[in-house]
Amino acid sequence: MEEKRNNDEFEYTVDQFADLQVLRYRVPGFENLTLRQKILVYYLSQAALEGRDILFDQNGKYNLRIRRLLEVIYIDYPGNRDTDEFRAFEVYLKRIWFSNGIYHHYACDKLVPGFSEGYLKSLVISVGTDRLPLKQGETLEEMCGKLFPVIFDSSVMPKRVNQADGEDLVVTSAANYYEGVTQREAENFYAALKLQGGDRPVMYGMNSRLVKSGSEIKEEVWKEGGMYGAAIKKIIGWLEKAETVAENDSLRKVIRLLVEFYRTGDLKIFDEYSIEWLKETGSQVDFVNGFIESYGDPLGMKASWESIVNFKDQEATRRTAIISANAQWFEDHSPVDSRFKKEEVKGVSAKVITAAMLGGDLYPSTAIGINLPNSNWIRSVHGSKSVTIGNLIDAYNKAAHGNGFREEFVYGEEEKLRLEKYADLTDCLHTDLHECVGHGSGKLLPGVDPDALKAYGSTIEEARADLFGLYYLPDNRLVELGLTPDGEAYKAEYYSYMMNGLMTQLVRIEPGCNVEEAHMRNRQLIARWVLENGSSDKVVELVKREGKTYVRINDYSRLRRLFGELLAEIQRIKSEGDFEAARRLVERYGVKVDAELHQEVLVRYKALHLAPYKGFVNPVYTAVTDNDGNITDVAVDYTEGYAEQMLRYSRDYSNLW
Ligand code: ZN
């Protein structure tokens, strides 16, 4: 894409603390939208912010109270702020904002405060009791007695999502999706529902909390008038305004169905909504708002609330349109057993979008690509809508330029030059292939339960999509299609993928911990599997030089063949619902960390003073109105700070209490 604007003035980094870096993103092209489109973005952006509290509560039932308590102190504390303890307090609060709760957004472990219980107590006492988030009739002492163990005691609710093989994943996970039920009870509850589902089952359980009271197990549904009803009501209010300025009938229908779903909680309506949303490709502005991804539930059913508002990036969409137009060719030529291939790959719509607002589980930490809906039957009958988020990828790249990372970890000059030359392009291209054709490829054999892989399902699915992309990157077809400039480019992505999967992604893991998150498990699974299976011919090696470990790739074309072999096996596992094989693969290659290598990588990384995780603050949109209250323009501002934005959101969108 041609970049006419001079970006030098734009400050991409906003804040840095703990293991986090907060960036800012631009919204290029917003000024070229019509007034009506700008207003639509504005209304949808408001709806994207109203659900923030839902996610906090989903991530742990004490999160909202703890956040409120700390925010009151942060605003009101009259004492000395220029101390190590207060600075540690501030970092803790900033981390909670970033994680939407007290658990690390990625590792899921409880955040460890860098100050003492006694210090927090002194802060609590220093502010007015009337400002504290006390429950009816509760004293300050009682509140502290309730919340402090949750904050400080490492044995109380230690993990948001526990995936440890063999434990009761529901009981041992602190996420607020189940209350009083065991894993077995929850699985039985939903197994019984699924029996009634037929071949087009709704996503049972995705919009509710499962609760046992007495001997009865029932769902508390997230809808207007139900659980989270106050926030949902606000969301509906903005969606109804958005409907009045929607660009076409099809988008209006999408919005109406979403509102109806929020009103009723009826999952059949959610499926209808998903299909309409999927088919709606004519509108310049698009959005997601709802209960979408299930990574936060150890059983992979309950969906966390998220939102993104975006509009098309016309130029960059050309690239994914080419991939999409060739989807059938990719399906036909993949190394997968023909029994698991789709005869007809349908509806892989592909576009590059510009994010205008991020909310819920997409904020501040966000995805760079989206592929929805998640319903298996809708995907197989209607396909899926797939996007990469151009302006966020651009912000990551710009913020990372020249930070010393490659100099430290990449093996030699040849690899570095190749990364310099191709990596921005091939990284995007791999994401495009992953999203546009990877997830959409393949099929389940008849009768296979889409959730058969249970806790391993997400990892296997991500591995499948990654491998599909990796397998095709070197293909001459990509050169013919003008997607890669030459037959060398793919090596940049192969190198950075292997380096990341074998080594550098470990910077995101605490010493002594295992790999937990599905995408990270998938990357390590792939990288370790090819390392081991190509070891007799040294296709890929870990080599030592002056005490430092490096990844060296000796045979790129053999590496491609290994990716193909693993893709075939992973697709077989998915298609047949082979739980045992999924478990073995993920546990053997994806989970365990080489402690010595981990330690080395952490030390080398630490010396670079970089933050392993990144997230974004949103721009601020202000509606400019005339004397009659009509919106005459929507202004965008990029100057809001991190704490400033979080406090404003907590003040203006505090819907659950
Ligand atoms: Zn994916």
Boltz pocket constraint, residues with backbone or C-beta under 6 A from the ligand:
constraints:
  - pocket:
      binder: B
      contacts: [[A, 371], [A, 434], [A, 439], [A, 461], [A, 462], [A, 465]]
      max_distance: 6.0
